[in-house]
């Protein structure tokens, strides 16, 4: 374990009581065997609080344990990454202060994805842009957020398009047919979280996943994160299958997306892994999952360096 991680405190909730059953993040991650390419970006992670400084939203559907920017950046260094994309967590609602604080204290090594409401002012959007925000997230997972009218989301998308930002969408595979027409009207680059959460118990060439592949094929502004095998796997945690076979049922799905759309894929840890009840992943093993889905150095560099730099640091790519 790296010296930085030895200094990481045990996860706590501060003045808030954690939702019963939610697991704390794992604070003893292994050192990955896979060495990520120089300049690699963890393109999907979060910060939670700390609640004493950045209170959780009253309308939240869950209360996590605290997970600070210092702990996130210690993990980044331990895993061998150079940069982070910090995505606003639903437990903070549209109060982006914790996420923006992480960006401001990153030394230019982090960009952000915010959650905003229709009432957000142009001055606030400009300030977020200067802090490093480059996108907004629309969440359609009903167990995590309440419904937001689509006309409001379209209005927000139009406003952030003028800043060169993109839209991140989070949904579940069964809802894609219903959401298709809305998604295809968005006037920005669209980044799908976690491949649209496919059911990996179904065939990789079955109609449900084929629809997602068609969605990406027909709309070249659509990107996908090939992240969160721990959320998608139905085979159980690595301890049941051995480290070399961790999350193996997710591999065909993620590998297909990486190889079919190599210039439009991203990867992230999803640390600190909110809303997990079954098992909490070892982030080192998640990194070791990467060469199973991006099997050549060229694909690994596109996934971890070239693509996230082009989207989040275009001035440096």
C-alpha positions as CSV (number, residue, x, y, z in Angstrom):
1,X,0.0,0.0,0.0
2,X,1.3,3.5,-0.8
3,X,2.3,5.9,1.8
4,X,-0.5,8.2,0.7
5,X,-3.1,5.5,1.4
6,X,-1.7,4.8,4.8
7,X,-2.7,8.3,5.7
8,X,-6.3,7.9,4.6
9,X,-8.6,7.8,7.5
10,X,-11.3,5.2,8.0
11,X,-14.5,6.1,6.2
12,X,-16.9,8.1,8.4
13,X,-20.2,9.9,8.0
14,X,-19.5,13.0,10.0
15,X,-22.7,14.6,11.3
16,X,-24.9,12.4,9.0
17,X,-26.0,8.8,9.6
18,X,-25.1,6.5,6.7
19,X,-28.0,4.7,5.0
20,X,-28.2,1.2,6.6
21,X,-26.8,-1.5,4.4
22,X,-24.6,0.7,2.1
23,X,-21.0,-0.4,2.2
24,X,-18.1,1.8,3.0
25,X,-15.4,2.2,0.3
26,X,-12.4,-0.2,0.7
27,X,-9.5,1.7,2.1
28,X,-6.8,-1.0,1.5
29,X,-6.7,-1.3,-2.3
30,X,-4.1,-3.5,-3.9
31,X,-1.4,-2.2,-6.1
32,X,-2.5,-2.9,-9.7
33,X,-0.4,-5.3,-11.7
34,X,-1.4,-3.5,-14.9
35,X,0.6,-0.3,-15.3
36,X,-1.6,2.4,-16.9
37,X,-0.1,4.5,-19.6
38,X,1.5,7.8,-18.7
39,X,-1.0,10.5,-18.4
40,X,-4.0,8.2,-17.7
41,X,-7.3,9.7,-16.5
42,X,-9.7,8.2,-14.1
43,X,-12.7,9.6,-15.9
44,X,-15.5,8.7,-13.5
45,X,-15.2,9.2,-9.7
46,X,-16.9,11.2,-6.9
47,X,-16.3,13.0,-3.7
48,X,-18.8,12.7,-0.8
49,X,-18.7,15.7,1.6
50,X,-17.1,15.6,4.1
51,X,-20.6,16.2,5.4
52,X,-19.4,18.5,8.2
53,X,-18.1,20.9,5.5
54,X,-20.3,20.1,2.5
55,X,-23.7,18.9,3.8
56,X,-25.6,16.2,1.9
57,X,-28.8,17.4,0.0
58,X,-32.0,17.2,2.0
59,X,-33.7,15.5,-1.0
60,X,-31.1,12.8,-1.3
61,X,-32.2,9.2,-1.7
62,X,-29.2,7.8,0.3
63,X,-26.5,9.0,2.8
64,X,-23.0,7.8,2.1
65,X,-19.9,7.7,4.3
66,X,-17.6,10.7,3.7
67,X,-15.0,10.4,0.9
68,X,-12.8,13.5,0.6
69,X,-10.8,15.0,-2.2
70,X,-7.6,14.2,-0.3
71,X,-8.6,10.5,-0.2
72,X,-9.5,10.5,-3.9
73,X,-6.2,12.0,-4.9
74,X,-4.3,9.6,-2.7
75,X,-6.0,6.7,-4.5
76,X,-5.2,8.3,-7.9
77,X,-1.5,8.3,-7.1
78,X,-1.6,4.8,-5.7
79,X,-3.3,3.4,-8.8
80,X,-0.9,5.2,-11.1
81,X,-3.3,7.7,-12.7
82,X,-2.4,11.3,-13.5
83,X,-5.8,13.0,-13.6
84,X,-9.5,12.7,-12.5
85,X,-12.9,13.6,-13.7
86,X,-15.0,14.2,-10.7
87,X,-18.7,13.6,-11.3
88,X,-21.3,15.2,-9.1
89,X,-22.8,12.7,-6.7
90,X,-26.6,12.4,-6.4
91,X,-26.4,12.6,-2.6
92,X,-25.3,16.3,-3.1
93,X,-28.1,17.1,-5.5
94,X,-27.4,20.3,-7.4
95,X,-25.1,21.7,-4.7
96,X,-21.8,21.3,-6.5
97,X,-19.6,22.8,-3.8
98,X,-17.8,19.6,-2.8
99,X,-17.1,18.7,-6.4
100,X,-15.9,22.1,-7.3
101,X,-13.7,22.2,-4.2
102,X,-12.0,19.1,-5.4
103,X,-11.3,20.7,-8.8
104,X,-10.0,23.9,-7.3
105,X,-7.5,21.9,-5.1
106,X,-6.4,19.5,-7.8
107,X,-3.6,21.7,-9.3
108,X,-5.3,21.5,-12.7
109,X,-5.4,17.7,-12.6
110,X,-9.1,17.4,-12.4
111,X,-12.2,18.3,-14.4
112,X,-15.8,18.1,-13.3
113,X,-19.3,17.1,-14.3
114,X,-22.0,19.0,-12.5
115,X,-25.7,18.7,-11.7
116,X,-27.6,22.0,-12.4
117,X,-31.2,23.2,-12.3
118,X,-33.0,25.4,-14.8
119,X,-32.5,28.3,-12.4
120,X,-28.7,28.3,-12.6
121,X,-27.4,31.7,-13.7
122,X,-25.0,32.4,-16.5
123,X,-22.5,33.8,-14.0
124,X,-22.6,30.6,-12.0
125,X,-22.0,28.5,-15.1
126,X,-19.1,30.7,-16.1
127,X,-17.6,30.3,-12.6
128,X,-18.0,26.5,-12.8
129,X,-16.3,26.5,-16.2
130,X,-13.4,28.5,-14.8
131,X,-13.1,25.9,-11.9
132,X,-12.9,23.1,-14.4
133,X,-16.5,21.8,-15.0
134,X,-17.0,20.5,-18.5
135,X,-20.3,18.7,-18.4
136,X,-23.6,18.2,-16.7
137,X,-25.2,14.9,-15.7
138,X,-28.8,13.9,-16.3
139,X,-29.8,10.9,-14.1
140,X,-32.7,8.7,-15.2
141,X,-32.3,5.9,-12.6
142,X,-35.5,6.3,-10.7
143,X,-34.3,4.7,-7.5
144,X,-31.6,7.5,-7.2
145,X,-33.3,10.7,-8.3
146,X,-36.8,12.2,-8.8
147,X,-38.1,12.9,-12.3
148,X,-37.0,16.1,-14.0
149,X,-39.2,17.4,-16.9
150,X,-37.5,16.8,-20.2
151,X,-38.1,20.4,-21.4
152,X,-36.0,21.6,-18.5
153,X,-33.2,19.2,-19.4
154,X,-33.3,20.3,-23.0
155,X,-33.1,23.9,-22.0
156,X,-30.0,23.2,-19.7
157,X,-28.4,21.2,-22.5
158,X,-28.8,24.1,-24.9
159,X,-27.2,26.5,-22.5
160,X,-24.2,24.4,-21.6
161,X,-23.6,23.6,-25.3
162,X,-22.6,27.2,-25.7
163,X,-19.8,26.6,-23.2
164,X,-18.6,23.5,-25.1
165,X,-19.7,21.2,-22.3
166,X,-21.2,17.8,-22.8
167,X,-24.1,15.8,-21.2
168,X,-23.5,12.7,-19.2
169,X,-26.6,10.4,-19.1
170,X,-27.2,7.6,-16.5
171,X,-29.9,5.1,-17.3
172,X,-30.7,1.4,-17.2
173,X,-30.8,-0.7,-20.4
174,X,-34.5,-1.5,-20.2
175,X,-35.3,2.2,-20.4
176,X,-33.3,3.0,-23.5
177,X,-36.3,2.5,-26.0
178,X,-38.3,5.0,-24.0
179,X,-35.5,7.5,-23.7
180,X,-34.1,7.1,-27.3
181,X,-35.9,10.1,-28.9
182,X,-35.0,12.4,-26.0
183,X,-31.3,11.4,-26.0
184,X,-31.0,12.0,-29.8
185,X,-32.3,15.5,-29.5
186,X,-29.5,16.6,-27.1
187,X,-27.3,19.2,-28.9
188,X,-24.0,18.2,-27.3
189,X,-21.6,15.3,-27.1
190,X,-23.5,12.7,-25.0
191,X,-21.5,10.4,-22.6
192,X,-23.3,7.2,-21.4
193,X,-22.4,6.0,-17.9
194,X,-21.4,2.4,-17.6
195,X,-22.7,1.2,-21.0
196,X,-26.2,2.0,-20.1
197,X,-26.1,-0.7,-17.4
198,X,-26.6,-3.8,-19.6
199,X,-27.9,-7.1,-18.2
200,X,-24.8,-9.2,-18.6
201,X,-26.8,-12.3,-18.0
202,X,-28.3,-11.8,-21.4
203,X,-26.3,-12.5,-24.7
204,X,-23.8,-9.8,-25.8
205,X,-25.3,-10.1,-29.2
206,X,-28.9,-10.2,-27.9
207,X,-31.5,-7.5,-28.8
208,X,-31.1,-5.4,-25.7
209,X,-27.3,-4.8,-26.0
210,X,-27.6,-4.6,-29.8
211,X,-29.9,-1.6,-29.3
212,X,-27.2,0.1,-27.3
213,X,-24.6,-0.6,-30.0
214,X,-27.0,0.7,-32.6
215,X,-27.5,3.9,-30.5
216,X,-23.7,4.5,-30.6
217,X,-23.3,3.5,-34.2
218,X,-26.1,5.8,-35.5
219,X,-25.1,8.8,-33.3
220,X,-21.5,9.7,-33.5
221,X,-21.8,12.3,-30.7
222,X,-22.5,9.4,-28.3
223,X,-19.6,8.1,-26.1
224,X,-19.7,5.4,-23.5
225,X,-17.9,4.7,-20.2
226,X,-16.9,1.0,-20.0
227,X,-16.8,1.2,-16.2
228,X,-18.3,-0.4,-13.1
229,X,-18.0,-4.2,-13.8
230,X,-18.6,-4.6,-10.1
231,X,-22.2,-3.2,-10.6
232,X,-22.9,-5.2,-13.7
233,X,-21.5,-8.6,-12.9
234,X,-23.8,-11.4,-11.9
235,X,-21.0,-13.9,-11.1
236,X,-20.2,-12.5,-7.8
237,X,-17.2,-10.8,-6.3
238,X,-13.6,-11.7,-7.2
239,X,-13.1,-13.9,-4.1
240,X,-15.5,-16.4,-5.6
241,X,-13.8,-16.6,-9.0
242,X,-10.1,-15.7,-8.4
243,X,-8.5,-12.4,-9.1
244,X,-7.7,-13.3,-12.7
245,X,-11.3,-14.0,-13.4
246,X,-12.8,-11.0,-11.7
247,X,-16.0,-9.7,-13.3
248,X,-15.4,-12.0,-16.4
249,X,-19.0,-11.9,-17.4
250,X,-18.8,-8.2,-18.1
251,X,-15.7,-8.5,-20.4
252,X,-17.5,-9.4,-23.7
253,X,-19.8,-6.3,-23.3
254,X,-17.1,-3.8,-22.5
255,X,-14.6,-5.2,-25.0
256,X,-17.2,-5.0,-27.8
257,X,-17.7,-1.3,-27.1
258,X,-14.0,-0.6,-26.8
259,X,-13.2,-2.4,-30.1
260,X,-16.2,-1.0,-32.0
261,X,-15.9,2.6,-30.9
262,X,-12.3,3.0,-29.8
263,X,-12.3,6.8,-30.1
264,X,-15.5,7.3,-28.0
265,X,-14.8,5.3,-24.8
266,X,-13.8,6.3,-21.3
267,X,-13.0,4.4,-18.1
268,X,-13.2,5.3,-14.5
269,X,-13.0,3.7,-11.0
270,X,-16.4,5.0,-9.8
271,X,-14.7,5.5,-6.4
272,X,-16.1,5.6,-3.7
273,X,-18.6,3.3,-5.3
274,X,-22.0,4.6,-4.0
275,X,-25.0,2.4,-3.2
276,X,-23.3,-1.0,-3.1
277,X,-24.7,-3.6,-0.8
278,X,-23.3,-6.9,-2.1
279,X,-19.5,-6.3,-2.1
280,X,-17.1,-3.4,-2.2
281,X,-14.5,-3.7,-5.0
282,X,-10.8,-3.5,-4.6
283,X,-9.8,-0.5,-6.9
284,X,-6.5,-2.2,-7.7
285,X,-8.4,-5.2,-9.2
286,X,-10.6,-2.8,-11.2
287,X,-7.5,-1.4,-12.8
288,X,-6.4,-4.9,-13.6
289,X,-9.7,-5.4,-15.4
290,X,-8.7,-2.9,-18.1
291,X,-6.4,-5.1,-20.2
292,X,-9.1,-7.6,-20.5
293,X,-11.4,-5.1,-22.3
294,X,-8.7,-3.0,-24.1
295,X,-6.3,-5.7,-25.2
296,X,-3.7,-3.7,-27.1
297,X,-1.5,-0.8,-26.0
298,X,-3.2,1.4,-28.7
299,X,-6.6,0.7,-27.3
300,X,-5.4,1.2,-23.7
301,X,-4.0,4.6,-24.6
302,X,-7.1,5.7,-26.4
303,X,-9.3,4.6,-23.5
304,X,-7.2,6.1,-20.7
305,X,-5.4,9.0,-22.2
306,X,-6.3,10.2,-25.7
307,X,-10.1,10.2,-25.4
308,X,-10.5,11.8,-21.9
309,X,-7.8,14.4,-22.8
310,X,-9.7,15.3,-26.0
311,X,-13.0,15.6,-24.1
312,X,-11.8,17.3,-20.9
313,X,-8.5,18.9,-21.7
314,X,-8.7,19.7,-25.4
315,X,-6.3,22.5,-25.1
316,X,-3.6,20.0,-24.0
317,X,-4.5,17.0,-26.2
